[in-house]
Protein backbone atom coordinates (compact mmCIF):
# COMPACT_ATOMS: atom_id res chain seq x y z
CA UNK A 1 0.00 0.00 0.00
CA UNK A 2 2.80 2.43 0.89
CA UNK A 3 4.63 1.63 -2.35
CA UNK A 4 1.48 2.38 -4.34
CA UNK A 5 1.06 5.76 -2.61
CA UNK A 6 4.71 6.58 -3.21
CA UNK A 7 4.36 5.66 -6.87
CA UNK A 8 1.23 7.80 -7.26
CA UNK A 9 2.90 10.69 -5.42
CA UNK A 10 5.95 10.43 -7.64
CA UNK A 11 3.79 10.38 -10.76
CA UNK A 12 1.86 13.45 -9.61
CA UNK A 13 5.08 15.27 -8.78
CA UNK A 14 6.49 14.36 -12.19
CA UNK A 15 3.40 15.67 -13.93
CA UNK A 16 3.57 18.92 -11.96
CA UNK A 17 7.24 19.38 -12.90
CA UNK A 18 6.54 18.64 -16.58
CA UNK A 19 3.62 21.08 -16.70
CA UNK A 20 5.70 23.80 -15.04
CA UNK A 21 8.53 23.23 -17.53
CA UNK A 22 6.08 23.33 -20.45
CA UNK A 23 4.61 26.62 -19.21
CA UNK A 24 8.09 28.13 -18.86
CA UNK A 25 9.02 27.03 -22.38
CA UNK A 26 5.78 28.48 -23.77
CA UNK A 27 6.39 31.78 -21.98
CA UNK A 28 9.93 31.91 -23.37
CA UNK A 29 8.64 31.12 -26.87
CA UNK A 30 6.01 33.86 -26.59
CA UNK A 31 8.64 36.35 -25.45
CA UNK A 32 10.97 35.32 -28.28
CA UNK A 33 8.14 35.66 -30.82
CA UNK A 34 7.27 39.10 -29.50
CA UNK A 35 10.89 40.24 -29.56
CA UNK A 36 11.49 39.01 -33.10
CA UNK A 37 8.12 39.97 -34.54
CA UNK A 38 8.48 41.51 -37.99
CA UNK A 39 8.33 45.26 -37.89
CA UNK A 40 7.08 46.46 -41.23
CA UNK A 41 8.90 49.47 -42.64
CA UNK A 42 6.67 52.27 -43.86
CA UNK A 43 5.77 51.88 -47.51
CA UNK A 44 6.69 54.93 -49.61
CA UNK A 45 3.68 56.59 -51.22
CA UNK A 46 3.02 55.70 -54.84
CA UNK A 47 3.13 58.70 -57.14
CA UNK A 48 -0.26 59.47 -58.68
CA UNK A 49 -0.82 58.18 -62.17
CA UNK A 50 -2.10 60.56 -64.83
CA UNK A 51 -5.72 60.12 -65.78
CA UNK A 52 -7.20 60.06 -69.28
CA UNK A 53 -7.65 63.85 -69.37
CA UNK A 54 -3.99 64.53 -68.52
CA UNK A 55 -4.41 65.73 -64.94
CA UNK A 56 -3.09 63.69 -62.07
CA UNK A 57 -5.58 61.67 -60.04
CA UNK A 58 -5.79 62.56 -56.37
CA UNK A 59 -7.42 60.56 -53.64
C-alpha positions as CSV (number, residue, x, y, z in Angstrom):
1,X,0.0,0.0,0.0
2,X,2.8,2.4,0.9
3,X,4.6,1.6,-2.4
4,X,1.5,2.4,-4.3
5,X,1.1,5.8,-2.6
6,X,4.7,6.6,-3.2
7,X,4.4,5.7,-6.9
8,X,1.2,7.8,-7.3
9,X,2.9,10.7,-5.4
10,X,5.9,10.4,-7.6
11,X,3.8,10.4,-10.8
12,X,1.9,13.4,-9.6
13,X,5.1,15.3,-8.8
14,X,6.5,14.4,-12.2
15,X,3.4,15.7,-13.9
16,X,3.6,18.9,-12.0
17,X,7.2,19.4,-12.9
18,X,6.5,18.6,-16.6
19,X,3.6,21.1,-16.7
20,X,5.7,23.8,-15.0
21,X,8.5,23.2,-17.5
22,X,6.1,23.3,-20.4
23,X,4.6,26.6,-19.2
24,X,8.1,28.1,-18.9
25,X,9.0,27.0,-22.4
26,X,5.8,28.5,-23.8
27,X,6.4,31.8,-22.0
28,X,9.9,31.9,-23.4
29,X,8.6,31.1,-26.9
30,X,6.0,33.9,-26.6
31,X,8.6,36.4,-25.5
32,X,11.0,35.3,-28.3
33,X,8.1,35.7,-30.8
34,X,7.3,39.1,-29.5
35,X,10.9,40.2,-29.6
36,X,11.5,39.0,-33.1
37,X,8.1,40.0,-34.5
38,X,8.5,41.5,-38.0
39,X,8.3,45.3,-37.9
40,X,7.1,46.5,-41.2
41,X,8.9,49.5,-42.6
42,X,6.7,52.3,-43.9
43,X,5.8,51.9,-47.5
44,X,6.7,54.9,-49.6
45,X,3.7,56.6,-51.2
46,X,3.0,55.7,-54.8
47,X,3.1,58.7,-57.1
48,X,-0.3,59.5,-58.7
49,X,-0.8,58.2,-62.2
50,X,-2.1,60.6,-64.8
51,X,-5.7,60.1,-65.8
52,X,-7.2,60.1,-69.3
53,X,-7.6,63.9,-69.4
54,X,-4.0,64.5,-68.5
55,X,-4.4,65.7,-64.9
56,X,-3.1,63.7,-62.1
57,X,-5.6,61.7,-60.0
58,X,-5.8,62.6,-56.4
59,X,-7.4,60.6,-53.6
